[in-house]
Amino acid sequence: MAASRPATAGRRVIRYVTAKEIALLYGKSVNNVHQLAHVHRWRRCDGLRPALYNVDDVLDTLGTTLDTMGSSKDS
C-alpha cells in the first residue's frame, strides 16, 4: 500500500503575524507598525482582530530580524 501524502503537500503555507509581534521583534511602536502596513499595503486577514499581517510583506519592508536587530559595532 502506497504512503498517503499529507493534505498540505504541494501547498504553500502563508504565515501571518500580529502588529504586537512585529513591534516586539523590530523595536517599533504598534502604531508605527500599522502605519507601515498601510503605506506598504501589507496583505492581511480581513475582519480579524487583532489584525494579522502577511509575513512575506513584513520581511519585504523591514528585512529579517537579524538584519534590523543584528550586532551593532561600538568600535
C-alpha positions as CSV (number, residue, x, y, z in Angstrom):
1,M,0.0,0.0,0.0
2,A,1.4,3.4,-1.0
3,A,2.1,6.0,1.6
4,S,-0.5,8.8,1.6
5,R,0.6,12.4,1.2
6,P,-0.3,15.0,3.8
7,A,-3.2,17.3,3.0
8,T,-0.8,20.2,2.7
9,A,1.6,18.6,0.3
10,G,2.3,20.8,-2.6
11,R,0.6,23.8,-1.0
12,R,2.4,26.9,0.2
13,V,1.7,27.8,3.8
14,I,1.0,31.5,4.3
15,R,2.1,32.8,7.7
16,Y,0.7,35.8,9.5
17,V,1.8,37.9,12.5
18,T,0.2,40.5,14.7
19,A,1.3,44.1,14.9
20,K,2.3,43.5,18.5
21,E,4.6,40.7,17.5
22,I,6.2,42.8,14.7
23,A,6.6,45.7,17.1
24,L,8.4,43.5,19.7
25,L,10.7,42.0,17.0
26,Y,11.7,45.2,15.4
27,G,11.6,47.6,18.3
28,K,8.8,49.8,16.9
29,S,5.5,51.0,18.3
30,V,2.3,49.2,17.4
31,N,1.0,52.4,15.8
32,N,4.1,52.6,13.7
33,V,3.6,49.0,12.5
34,H,0.0,49.8,11.5
35,Q,1.3,52.9,9.6
36,L,3.9,50.8,7.8
37,A,1.3,48.2,6.9
38,H,-0.9,50.9,5.4
39,V,1.8,52.7,3.4
40,H,3.3,49.5,2.1
41,R,0.0,47.8,1.5
42,W,0.7,44.6,3.5
43,R,-1.7,41.8,2.9
44,R,-3.8,40.8,6.0
45,C,-6.6,38.6,7.1
46,D,-9.5,40.9,6.9
47,G,-12.0,41.2,9.7
48,L,-9.8,39.7,12.3
49,R,-8.8,41.5,15.4
50,P,-6.0,41.8,16.1
51,A,-5.0,42.3,12.5
52,L,-2.8,39.6,11.1
53,Y,-0.2,40.7,8.5
54,N,1.4,38.6,5.9
55,V,5.0,37.7,7.0
56,D,6.4,38.0,3.4
57,D,5.2,41.6,3.2
58,V,6.6,42.4,6.6
59,L,10.0,40.9,5.6
60,D,10.0,42.8,2.3
61,T,9.6,46.1,4.1
62,L,11.6,45.6,7.3
63,G,14.0,42.8,6.4
64,T,14.8,39.9,8.6
65,T,15.0,40.4,12.4
66,L,18.7,39.6,12.1
67,D,19.3,42.4,9.6
68,T,17.5,45.0,11.6
69,M,18.4,43.9,15.1
70,G,21.8,42.4,14.5
71,S,25.0,43.2,16.2
72,S,26.0,46.8,16.4
73,K,29.6,47.8,16.1
74,D,30.6,50.1,19.0
75,S,34.2,50.5,17.9
